[in-house]
């Protein structure tokens, strides 16, 4: 077994200026050396080896997401072979992780099992023939969705946006079948409305906050006034006229009451008259669950909720 070629290929990474390329090539060399050592000592390869986490997101977003480490899932029965691999390439063990001092590369090995589908992984290959399996973009989507659903990781929303903007084809049937529980289904429904169905033209203004519908004044406010009857409008999006391109000269607001999606639309001149804290009142109702709605119908719905 020629270990020198792997060592030299790894040492050459010192000249690689592009962080994303450096990490992807490093992962490829680690993968190839690990599999060769494993085959030589045990007579088989590790079909469970897969890159997950930030580097996989970086790969699918054309380096728009930058990470400093490599996350690799392996079969834990092969820990000793992986240890030999990392030592051969000059890594030092730090707790559960690995660090290469000269290249400033961290490697983590999250505990198996892999939460995704091995049949959907992609393969990154460099010209020297080194390859590495990378988790599917659909599984990254699911991981980020679960972060939002269960741990309120709001930063994951922008990562989902990047995935969808840069990649044309997604297996949404697979994603929908993989959802577990009401929380994940509810978040997916909202993400689908915002990102996939393109019911709004911008992703940058999504805020997981709530507004308050004041039933005394018909205003939609940022403040909950205790002396007034209010209904919470959650997961709200506000687009000012200069941000909303679907209808020129209009401002847009969307939010949810329970599972119902409410959309409001108001012309630019009226929006800037400071008639409420948000610039919107109930009269501006536009649609409920994508169906046209007027104020009378909206008030009937709201009153039934009290």
N, C-alpha and C positions, 0 to 999 in steps of 0.2 A: 504494500500500500504506500503510495507516494504522498506523505503528509506535507512535504515541502511546498507543493503547488498550492495547497490550501493556505498555508502560513503566508506565503508570498502574496497571494491574491488578497489576503486580509490586510497585510501590511501596506499594500498599495492604496488602501482606502484613505491613508493619511493625506493623499493628494486630492481626494474628492471634495470639492467645495459645496456641492449641492447636498444638503442634509437628507432630503428624502431619498435621493439616489444612494447615498452612502448607507442608509439604514436598510434599504431594500436589497442592495448587493450583499451587505453583511448577513442579512437573514438567509439569503440564497446560499452563501458559502457555509454558514452554520448548518443549514439543512442538508446540503450535499455531503459534508464531512460526517455528520452524525449518521446519515443513512449508510454511508460506506463502512464506517466503523461497526455499526450494528449488524450489517449483512456479513461482514467478515467474522465477527465474534459469535453471532447467534443464528446466522443463516437466513434472516428475514429483515424487512424494512418496517418502519413505523408508519402505518397508514393514518395514525391519529395526529401526526405533526401538522399544525396549521398556525399561521400568523393571524392574530386577532387584535382588537383594541385600536389604539390611535394610528398605528402604522397602516393598518388595513383601511382606515378612513382616509388617511393621507393618499394612499394608492388610488382610491376611487374618486378622489376630489382633485386630482391633478395638482397635488401639493398645496392646495389652498388651506389645508389643515396641517400644521407642523407639530410633530411630536419629537421627543428626545429619547424615546426608548422603543424596544421591540418586545412585544408580548407573544409568547409561543406556548401553545398547548402540546404536550407530548404524552405518550403512554408512560405512566409513572413506574412501570416495571423496568423501564430503560434509563432510570436516573443515573446509573453509574456510567453508562455510555455517553449520556449528555454531559456528565461531569468531565469525562475524558475529552470530549469535543471542545468544551469551553476552555479547559486548561491548555489544550494544544494551540488554540487561537489566541492565547494570552489574556484571557479574562480572569478576574479575581472575584471570588465569592464574597458577597456582602449580605449577610443575613440569608434571606431566601432568594436574593437577586444576584446578578452578575454585572461586573463593571470592567470596561476596557479603558485603562487610564490614558493611553496614547490617543485613542480614537474618540474618547468621551462618549462611549456607547453603553447604555444600560440595557440589560436583557432581563425580563421577568418571565416566570413560568407559572401562569395561573393554574389553579387546580382543575383537573378534568372533572367531569366530562365536558366536552365541547357542546355548547348550547345550540349550535347551528346544525346545518345539514352538510355532511361531507360531500354529497353528490353535487352540490352547487358551488363548491369552492372554485376560485380562479387560480391560474398559475402565472407567476412572474418569472421571466427567464432573461438572463443576461447573455451577451454574445459568447462568453466562455462556456456556455452550456449549463451553468448553474441555475437551478430552478427552486422555487419555494411556493407552496400552496398558501393562498390567502382567503380568508373567510368571505362568503358572498356578501354583496352589498345589501341584499335583503335581510341578512342576519345582523348587519350593522344597524340597519333601520330599526329592526325589532329591539336590539339592545338599547338604542337611544330612546325609542318609544317607551320602553319599560323604565328607563331612568326618569323620564318625565312623569309617568303614571304612578310610580311607587315612591320616588324620592324627590319629586319636584325639581329635577335638574333642568332648569330653564335654558341653560347654555346648550343643551342638546338640540333644542329647536333649530338653532342656526346650522348645526351639523346635519340635521335631517334636510334642511333647505338646500345645503350645498350638494348633498347626495342626489337630490331630485333634479336640481338645476343642471348638473354636469352629466348625469347618466340618463340616457334616453329610455332604456327598457328596464322595467321592474316587473317581477313576478308577484303581482298583488294578490293573486289567488293563494300563493304559498304564504304570504304575510298574513292574510286574513285567517287562514286555517291554523296558523301558529299562535294566534292571540289566546291568552289565558285569562279568564275572569272579566268581570264587568269593567274594572278600571282600565285595563288595556284596550278593551273594545271601545270604551267611551273616548279615550284619548285618540285612538285611531280614527274614529268617526270625525273628530274635530280636525285632526291633521289632514284627513282626506278632503274635508271641506275647504280648508285653507290652502293646502299645497297641491293636492293631486287634481281636484276638480277645477282649480284656478278660479274660484268664485270671487277672489279678490286679487288685484294685480301686484301686490307687494308682500314680501315676507318679513321685512325688517321692523314692522311696527306691532308685531304680536306681543302682547303683555299678558302674563297670567295674573291679572288683577281683577278687581271687581268695581263696577259702577253701581249707582243707586238710582232706581226709578222712583221719583217722588210723586206719589199719587195725589198729593194735595195741590201741587203746582204743575204737574205733568212735565217737570224738568228731569233731565238725566244728569246727575251730579257725581262728582268725585267724593262728596261728603255725605255721610249718613246722618240726617238730622233726627234726633231722638223723638222730637215732638210730632214728626210727620210719619205717615204710613209709607213704608218704602218696600220695594222688591229688589232683590239683588240681580244684577245683570253680570254674569261672570265671563271670564276668558275673552276679554274685550279687545277689539281692534278699532283704532281711530285713525283715519287717513284724512289729512287736511287737503283742501282743494289742490294745492300744488303737488301733492303726493298721489292723488287719485286720478289715474289716467283713463279709466273706463268711461267716465262721463266728465268731460271737460267743464270746469267751473263748479264742481260739486264736492262736498265733503261726505265722508262715508263712516258709518259706525256699525259694527256687528258685535254680538254677544249672545250668551245663552241663558235661558231660564229653564233649568232642568235640561232636558234633551232638545228643547225647541231653540232653533237659531233665529234670532231677530236681526234684521238689517234696516238701517236708517239712512236716509239720503236727504241732503239739504243744499240749496244753492249757496254759492260763495258769499254773496252779499248778506244773506240772512245769517249764515254761520258766524260771521264776524260781528254781529250786533250784541254779543255778550248776553243773550237771553237765558243762558244757563252756564254752569261751570264748564261743561264739556262742549257747549255750542249746539247741543241737540235737545229737542223736546219730543214728547210722544207723537206730536203731530207729524213728525218727520218719518214715521214708520213707512217702510218700503216693501219688505217681504218678511214672511214667517215661513221657515223651512222651504225657502225658494218659491213660495207662492205669494202673489201680490196681496197686500193687506192694507186696510185703511184704519183710521184712528178708532172708529166705532167698534170694529171687530177686535182690535187690540185691547181696548178697554174691557170688553166683555171677557176676554181671556184672562186678563189680569185680575178682574174682580172675582172670577171663579176660583182664583188661587188663594184668596184671602179667607 
